[in-house]
């Protein structure tokens, strides 16, 4: 495991949701989670459907707030930030990759990659952004497809565009939610290898929630989420 300053620290984090039954008790999904993730580490979180993996990822990515406990990201207590500050933090420090790539169908691959940069400069992407996007697109082998819309790309190609989009603002953390779940075997293997290479070569912290044991085995650490808490994974 890489040594250094933790990029993420969770202390006694719990998350509960209102019961569908108005008179029922809150539904506690996560309970008293403590977790330290080092800068540059790659971590996989396994668990069955409904175990709270995506909920945990949303807390790590500041898309949701814990019911109890503290989430520190790069030394910042997320509980102390307002919604605007959280949005700025996400754009500057976090890249998200989802199972469904959420590319805009009317935009080319290059335009989709550049969308996160518009939060910094709404008028237009800068030349530096465009150059970095082109370099990243070339890095994932899609230079000849950069002007194609998502409808003209395969599922694996769309996911590679989504990876590049997550990297365009040079984040410190990549959060991936079932990134290979909708891909065929070869495309899933290729994407997993790409994520591992980016983690190792760029030093970006990689956190993946997945059902895929094959993907999980390629991370430097694997934990299992069950009964609302994280446990060492027994392979």
N, C-alpha and C positions, 0 to 999 in steps of 0.2 A: 504494500500500500504506500502511495506517495506520502512523504513527510512534508510538513509545513503548516501554515495557518489554515484552520478549517474554513471552508467556503460556506458550509451550512451547519447549523447546530439547532436541533430541536430539543426542547426541555419540557417534559411533562405535558406533551401536546395531546389534547383530546378533541374530538369533533363529534357533535350530535346534531341530528336533524329532527324537526318537528314530526311527530307521529301522524300518519294519515288519518288516524282516529283522533279527533279533536280532544278527546278526554284521555287519550293514552299517554304514556310516558315518552320522553324524547328517545329517539333511536340513536344509540351511541355506536358509531362506526369505528372510531379510533379512540384508544384509551391509554393515556400516560405513556406516550411514545417518547423515548430519548434516542437521539441519533446524531452522530457527528460524521460529516463527510469532508474529506480533505480536498484541498485544491488539486485538481488534476486527476482525481480518482475516477474510476468507472465502477458504477454500482448497478446491479440488477435487483429488482424487487419482484419476487414471484408471489402468486397467490391465486386462489380460485376466483371466479366471477362473483362480484358482490362482497369481496373481502375488504374493500376500501382502498385498493391500489390507486385508482384515479383520484379519489378524494385526497389521499396523501400527496400525490403529485401536484394537485391544485394548491394545496397548502404550501408546498415547497416553491411553487411558482408564483405565489402571491395572488392567485386567482380567487382564493377564498381565504377566510380568516378562521383560526381555531376557536373552538368554544372555550377552551382553557389552554394555558401553557404559552410558551414563547418560541417563535421562529426567528432565528438570526440568519440573515443572508449577507455574506461578505461584511460581517460585523454590524449590520443594521438590524434593529429590532423592527420587524414588519408591523407589529402592533402599534408602533408609534407613528406610522406613516398614514397620511390620508389617501384617498383614492387616486388623486392626481399624482402624488408622489409615487404610489405603487405602480401606476401606469408607466411613469418615466423610468423607474427601476427595471420593470420588465423589459422595456424596449432597449435599455442600455446593457443589461447584464444577463438576460435569459433568452435562450432560443427554444422554441417549442416545436416538436414534431409529433403529429398525431397519426393514428391509424388511417383515418380519412384525411388526405393531404390538404383539403380545403383550399385548393388553388382556384383563382378566379377564372372562369371559363373564357371570358372575353379578352383576357390578357395573354401575352406570349409568356414563355418560360422566363425570359429575362425580366419582363415587367413584373411578373409575380415575385421574383427574387427581390426586386427593388422596393416592393411595397413597404416593408418595415422602415426603410430609410426616410420615407415621407413624413414620419413622425418628427424627425429632426428638421427637415426642410420641406414643408408641405408643397411649395411651388413646383419643385422638381428635384430629382436625384442629382447629386453632384457628379462631376466627372470622376472623382475618386471612387464614389460608390459604384458607378458604372464599370470602371476598370476592375474593381474588386469582385463585382458580380461576374464579370467575364472570366476572371481568373478562377473563381470557384466553380463556375459552370464547366470550364475546361478540366478542372481537377476531378470532377465526377463523370467526365467523358461525354458531355452533352453539348459541346461547342456547336456541332452541326444542327442541333435541335433547339437552339436558344430562341429562335423566332417562331417556333411552333406553339400553338395554343395547347392547353391540356388535353383537349379532345383528340389531338393528333399524336399524343404520347401514350406509351404503355403504362401500366400500373407501376412498374419498377422505375421507369423514367420520371413519373410524377412524384414518386417518393424521393428520388434524388434531387429534384427541384425543391421539394419541401425541406430537405436537409440543407441545401445551399441557402434557402430563404432564412432558415434558423441561424445560419452563420454570418449573414451579411453585415450585421451590426457588431461583429466581433465580440460575442457574449462570453461571459466567464463560465456559464453553465448551459448545457443542453439537457432539456427534459423531454423524454420520448415516451409516449403513451402507446403501447402496442404497435411500434413502428413497422413491424413486419407482418402484422396480423392479417392483412388483406392481400398479401403477395404470394405468388407461387414459390415453390421450394428454391429454385435457382435465384430468383430475384431477392428473396428473403436472405439468402446466404450472401449475396453480393452487397446488400444494404448493411447487413451486420458487419461485414468486413470493412466497409467504408466508415461506419461509425467508430469502430475500433481504431482504424488508422488515424482518423481525425483527432480522437482522444489522445493518442500517443504522440502524434506529430505536432499538434497545435497546443497541447496541454489544457484543452478545455475539459472541464469537469462534465462527466456524462452520467446521467441517472435515467435508467430505463425501467419501466414497469411492463411486464410481459408474461404471457403464458408459455413462451418458447424457452424450453430448457437449453436448446442449442444456442440461442442468443445469449441467455444468461451465463452460460459457461465461458463466454468470451470476455466477460467483465472481470475486473480484478477482485470484486467482492459480490457475494450473492446473499440476500436476506429473503426471508419468507414472511408475508403478512398473513396472520391468522389470529382469530379471536381478538381482533382489535389491536394487536401489537406485533412488533417485529421480532423475529427469531432467527438464529443461525440456520442456514439451509443445509440439510443433510442429504447430500447427493447420493 
